Amino acid sequence: MSSHTGERLYRVHWLPGTDILRGSCHCGAERLAEEPIELWEWLLGHPQGHQAAAVPAPDPRTRLAMPA
């Protein structure tokens, strides 16, 4: 999913096999999150939060979907 406004391009990608989303800002900053609302708020709140150290995401290996 992406949103494009003028010179700004935001992308949100799901990391298959996990509950993790990766957001990419037009400035090149990226962030991992489990909640889409949190990720979109971070993307649309540009430039706030883009200069801070990235928050580590949960280890995807512990979040893998297991077949029933």
N, CA, C and O atoms as a GROMACS GRO file, in nm:
protein
  272
    1MET      N    1   0.085  -0.115   0.000
    1MET     CA    2   0.000   0.000   0.000
    1MET      C    3   0.090   0.123   0.000
    1MET      O    4   0.192   0.125   0.069
    2SER      N    5   0.054   0.223  -0.075
    2SER     CA    6   0.133   0.345  -0.073
    2SER      C    7   0.041   0.464  -0.089
    2SER      O    8  -0.072   0.453  -0.136
    3SER      N    9   0.092   0.578  -0.050
    3SER     CA   10   0.020   0.703  -0.063
    3SER      C   11   0.114   0.801  -0.131
    3SER      O   12   0.230   0.813  -0.092
    4HIS      N   13   0.066   0.871  -0.231
    4HIS     CA   14   0.152   0.963  -0.305
    4HIS      C   15   0.087   1.099  -0.311
    4HIS      O   16  -0.025   1.114  -0.362
    5THR      N   17   0.156   1.199  -0.261
    5THR     CA   18   0.107   1.336  -0.263
    5THR      C   19   0.221   1.426  -0.308
    5THR      O   20   0.317   1.446  -0.233
    6GLY      N   21   0.213   1.480  -0.428
    6GLY     CA   22   0.320   1.567  -0.477
    6GLY      C   23   0.451   1.493  -0.484
    6GLY      O   24   0.462   1.391  -0.552
    7GLU      N   25   0.551   1.543  -0.413
    7GLU     CA   26   0.684   1.483  -0.412
    7GLU      C   27   0.700   1.377  -0.303
    7GLU      O   28   0.809   1.321  -0.289
    8ARG      N   29   0.597   1.350  -0.229
    8ARG     CA   30   0.607   1.257  -0.117
    8ARG      C   31   0.550   1.121  -0.154
    8ARG      O   32   0.441   1.111  -0.210
    9LEU      N   33   0.625   1.018  -0.123
    9LEU     CA   34   0.580   0.881  -0.148
    9LEU      C   35   0.603   0.800  -0.021
    9LEU      O   36   0.715   0.792   0.029
   10TYR      N   37   0.496   0.741   0.030
   10TYR     CA   38   0.502   0.659   0.149
   10TYR      C   39   0.465   0.517   0.108
   10TYR      O   40   0.375   0.496   0.027
   11ARG      N   41   0.536   0.420   0.164
   11ARG     CA   42   0.506   0.279   0.135
   11ARG      C   43   0.497   0.200   0.264
   11ARG      O   44   0.573   0.224   0.359
   12VAL      N   45   0.404   0.106   0.266
   12VAL     CA   46   0.391   0.013   0.377
   12VAL      C   47   0.390  -0.127   0.317
   12VAL      O   48   0.306  -0.159   0.232
   13HIS      N   49   0.484  -0.210   0.362
   13HIS     CA   50   0.496  -0.347   0.314
   13HIS      C   51   0.479  -0.443   0.430
   13HIS      O   52   0.530  -0.420   0.540
   14TRP      N   53   0.407  -0.550   0.405
   14TRP     CA   54   0.393  -0.658   0.501
   14TRP      C   55   0.508  -0.754   0.482
   14TRP      O   56   0.540  -0.790   0.368
   15LEU      N   57   0.573  -0.797   0.589
   15LEU     CA   58   0.681  -0.895   0.582
   15LEU      C   59   0.617  -1.033   0.594
   15LEU      O   60   0.576  -1.072   0.703
   16PRO      N   61   0.609  -1.108   0.483
   16PRO     CA   62   0.540  -1.238   0.482
   16PRO      C   63   0.587  -1.331   0.593
   16PRO      O   64   0.706  -1.337   0.625
   17GLY      N   65   0.492  -1.402   0.651
   17GLY     CA   66   0.522  -1.496   0.757
   17GLY      C   67   0.534  -1.432   0.894
   17GLY      O   68   0.567  -1.499   0.992
   18THR      N   69   0.506  -1.300   0.903
   18THR     CA   70   0.517  -1.229   1.030
   18THR      C   71   0.396  -1.139   1.049
   18THR      O   72   0.309  -1.130   0.962
   19ASP      N   73   0.390  -1.072   1.163
   19ASP     CA   74   0.290  -0.969   1.190
   19ASP      C   75   0.353  -0.831   1.176
   19ASP      O   76   0.300  -0.733   1.230
   20ILE      N   77   0.465  -0.823   1.106
   20ILE     CA   78   0.544  -0.700   1.098
   20ILE      C   79   0.516  -0.626   0.968
   20ILE      O   80   0.505  -0.687   0.861
   21LEU      N   81   0.505  -0.493   0.978
   21LEU     CA   82   0.493  -0.405   0.863
   21LEU      C   83   0.617  -0.318   0.857
   21LEU      O   84   0.670  -0.278   0.960
   22ARG      N   85   0.664  -0.288   0.734
   22ARG     CA   86   0.778  -0.198   0.716
   22ARG      C   87   0.728  -0.076   0.642
   22ARG      O   88   0.676  -0.086   0.531
   23GLY      N   89   0.746   0.041   0.704
   23GLY     CA   90   0.708   0.168   0.642
   23GLY      C   91   0.831   0.236   0.587
   23GLY      O   92   0.936   0.241   0.652
   24SER      N   93   0.818   0.291   0.466
   24SER     CA   94   0.926   0.365   0.402
   24SER      C   95   0.876   0.504   0.370
   24SER      O   96   0.773   0.521   0.305
   25CYS      N   97   0.950   0.605   0.415
   25CYS     CA   98   0.916   0.744   0.392
   25CYS      C   99   0.986   0.795   0.266
   25CYS      O  100   1.086   0.738   0.221
   26HIS      N  101   0.934   0.902   0.210
   26HIS     CA  102   0.995   0.963   0.091
   26HIS      C  103   1.136   1.012   0.118
   26HIS      O  104   1.214   1.029   0.024
   27CYS      N  105   1.170   1.035   0.245
   27CYS     CA  106   1.304   1.084   0.279
   27CYS      C  107   1.405   0.970   0.292
   27CYS      O  108   1.524   0.993   0.311
   28GLY      N  109   1.356   0.844   0.282
   28GLY     CA  110   1.445   0.729   0.294
   28GLY      C  111   1.442   0.662   0.429
   28GLY      O  112   1.498   0.554   0.445
   29ALA      N  113   1.378   0.724   0.528
   29ALA     CA  114   1.368   0.664   0.661
   29ALA      C  115   1.275   0.544   0.656
   29ALA      O  116   1.177   0.544   0.582
   30GLU      N  117   1.306   0.442   0.736
   30GLU     CA  118   1.223   0.323   0.743
   30GLU      C  119   1.197   0.289   0.889
   30GLU      O  120   1.276   0.324   0.978
   31ARG      N  121   1.086   0.220   0.912
   31ARG     CA  122   1.051   0.180   1.048
   31ARG      C  123   0.970   0.052   1.041
   31ARG      O  124   0.890   0.033   0.949
   32LEU      N  125   0.989  -0.035   1.137
   32LEU     CA  126   0.912  -0.158   1.149
   32LEU      C  127   0.812  -0.143   1.262
   32LEU      O  128   0.841  -0.083   1.365
   33ALA      N  129   0.691  -0.198   1.241
   33ALA     CA  130   0.588  -0.191   1.344
   33ALA      C  131   0.490  -0.306   1.323
   33ALA      O  132   0.479  -0.362   1.214
   34GLU      N  133   0.418  -0.340   1.429
   34GLU     CA  134   0.313  -0.442   1.419
   34GLU      C  135   0.178  -0.379   1.391
   34GLU      O  136   0.090  -0.444   1.335
   35GLU      N  137   0.160  -0.253   1.429
   35GLU     CA  138   0.031  -0.186   1.415
   35GLU      C  139   0.032  -0.089   1.298
   35GLU      O  140   0.116   0.001   1.293
   36PRO      N  141  -0.061  -0.104   1.202
   36PRO     CA  142  -0.063  -0.014   1.086
   36PRO      C  143  -0.090   0.132   1.123
   36PRO      O  144  -0.033   0.222   1.060
   37ILE      N  145  -0.175   0.157   1.223
   37ILE     CA  146  -0.204   0.295   1.261
   37ILE      C  147  -0.078   0.363   1.314
   37ILE      O  148  -0.050   0.478   1.279
   38GLU      N  149  -0.003   0.293   1.397
   38GLU     CA  150   0.123   0.347   1.450
   38GLU      C  151   0.218   0.382   1.336
   38GLU      O  152   0.283   0.487   1.338
   39LEU      N  153   0.226   0.295   1.238
   39LEU     CA  154   0.318   0.316   1.125
   39LEU      C  155   0.274   0.436   1.040
   39LEU      O  156   0.358   0.518   1.003
   40TRP      N  157   0.145   0.445   1.009
   40TRP     CA  158   0.097   0.558   0.928
   40TRP      C  159   0.110   0.690   1.004
   40TRP      O  160   0.140   0.793   0.943
   41GLU      N  161   0.086   0.690   1.135
   41GLU     CA  162   0.106   0.813   1.212
   41GLU      C  163   0.251   0.858   1.204
   41GLU      O  164   0.279   0.978   1.193
   42TRP      N  165   0.344   0.763   1.212
   42TRP     CA  166   0.486   0.796   1.202
   42TRP      C  167   0.518   0.852   1.063
   42TRP      O  168   0.588   0.952   1.050
   43LEU      N  169   0.467   0.786   0.959
   43LEU     CA  170   0.494   0.833   0.822
   43LEU      C  171   0.436   0.972   0.798
   43LEU      O  172   0.506   1.059   0.745
   44LEU      N  173   0.314   0.995   0.836
   44LEU     CA  174   0.248   1.122   0.810
   44LEU      C  175   0.291   1.232   0.905
   44LEU      O  176   0.262   1.349   0.880
   45GLY      N  177   0.361   1.198   1.014
   45GLY     CA  178   0.410   1.296   1.109
   45GLY      C  179   0.546   1.351   1.069
   45GLY      O  180   0.615   1.412   1.151
   46HIS      N  181   0.586   1.330   0.946
   46HIS     CA  182   0.718   1.374   0.897
   46HIS      C  183   0.739   1.521   0.926
   46HIS      O  184   0.645   1.598   0.905
   47PRO      N  185   0.851   1.565   0.970
   47PRO     CA  186   0.975   1.491   0.992
   47PRO      C  187   0.992   1.443   1.136
   47PRO      O  188   1.098   1.389   1.170
   48GLN      N  189   0.892   1.461   1.222
   48GLN     CA  190   0.907   1.420   1.362
   48GLN      C  191   0.931   1.270   1.372
   48GLN      O  192   0.860   1.190   1.312
   49GLY      N  193   1.032   1.234   1.449
   49GLY     CA  194   1.062   1.095   1.471
   49GLY      C  195   1.156   1.033   1.369
   49GLY      O  196   1.206   0.922   1.391
   50HIS      N  197   1.180   1.101   1.259
   50HIS     CA  198   1.264   1.044   1.155
   50HIS      C  199   1.413   1.053   1.188
   50HIS      O  200   1.492   0.978   1.132
   51GLN      N  201   1.451   1.142   1.277
   51GLN     CA  202   1.592   1.157   1.311
   51GLN      C  203   1.632   1.072   1.431
   51GLN      O  204   1.750   1.050   1.455
   52ALA      N  205   1.534   1.025   1.506
   52ALA     CA  206   1.563   0.948   1.627
   52ALA      C  207   1.609   0.807   1.589
   52ALA      O  208   1.583   0.759   1.478
   53ALA      N  209   1.675   0.742   1.681
   53ALA     CA  210   1.719   0.605   1.659
   53ALA      C  211   1.596   0.516   1.638
   53ALA      O  212   1.493   0.535   1.703
   54ALA      N  213   1.609   0.420   1.548
   54ALA     CA  214   1.498   0.331   1.518
   54ALA      C  215   1.466   0.243   1.638
   54ALA      O  216   1.555   0.196   1.708
   55VAL      N  217   1.339   0.223   1.660
   55VAL     CA  218   1.295   0.135   1.767
   55VAL      C  219   1.304  -0.008   1.716
   55VAL      O  220   1.249  -0.039   1.610
   56PRO      N  221   1.374  -0.095   1.788
   56PRO     CA  222   1.386  -0.233   1.738
   56PRO      C  223   1.250  -0.301   1.733
   56PRO      O  224   1.169  -0.290   1.826
   57ALA      N  225   1.227  -0.372   1.625
   57ALA     CA  226   1.102  -0.446   1.609
   57ALA      C  227   1.117  -0.582   1.676
   57ALA      O  228   1.228  -0.630   1.698
   58PRO      N  229   1.005  -0.644   1.709
   58PRO     CA  230   1.013  -0.778   1.765
   58PRO      C  231   1.082  -0.873   1.668
   58PRO      O  232   1.076  -0.854   1.547
   59ASP      N  233   1.147  -0.973   1.722
   59ASP     CA  234   1.218  -1.071   1.639
   59ASP      C  235   1.116  -1.146   1.554
   59ASP      O  236   1.031  -1.215   1.610
   60PRO      N  237   1.120  -1.133   1.419
   60PRO     CA  238   1.021  -1.197   1.333
   60PRO      C  239   1.018  -1.349   1.349
   60PRO      O  240   0.915  -1.411   1.323
   61ARG      N  241   1.126  -1.409   1.390
   61ARG     CA  242   1.128  -1.555   1.405
   61ARG      C  243   1.035  -1.601   1.515
   61ARG      O  244   0.989  -1.716   1.513
   62THR      N  245   1.005  -1.513   1.611
   62THR     CA  246   0.914  -1.552   1.719
   62THR      C  247   0.769  -1.524   1.681
   62THR      O  248   0.679  -1.561   1.756
   63ARG      N  249   0.745  -1.461   1.567
   63ARG     CA  250   0.610  -1.424   1.526
   63ARG      C  251   0.563  -1.499   1.400
   63ARG      O  252   0.461  -1.463   1.342
   64LEU      N  253   0.634  -1.602   1.360
   64LEU     CA  254   0.597  -1.676   1.240
   64LEU      C  255   0.462  -1.744   1.258
   64LEU      O  256   0.432  -1.799   1.364
   65ALA      N  257   0.383  -1.738   1.154
   65ALA     CA  258   0.254  -1.807   1.156
   65ALA      C  259   0.278  -1.957   1.142
   65ALA      O  260   0.354  -2.001   1.054
   66MET      N  261   0.216  -2.033   1.227
   66MET     CA  262   0.232  -2.178   1.224
   66MET      C  263   0.104  -2.240   1.168
   66MET      O  264  -0.006  -2.201   1.207
   67PRO      N  265   0.119  -2.339   1.076
   67PRO     CA  266   0.000  -2.405   1.024
   67PRO      C  267  -0.075  -2.480   1.134
   67PRO      O  268  -0.013  -2.536   1.225
   68ALA      N  269  -0.206  -2.480   1.125
   68ALA     CA  270  -0.289  -2.546   1.227
   68ALA      C  271  -0.294  -2.696   1.204
   68ALA      O  272  -0.359  -2.767   1.281
   0.00000   0.00000   0.00000
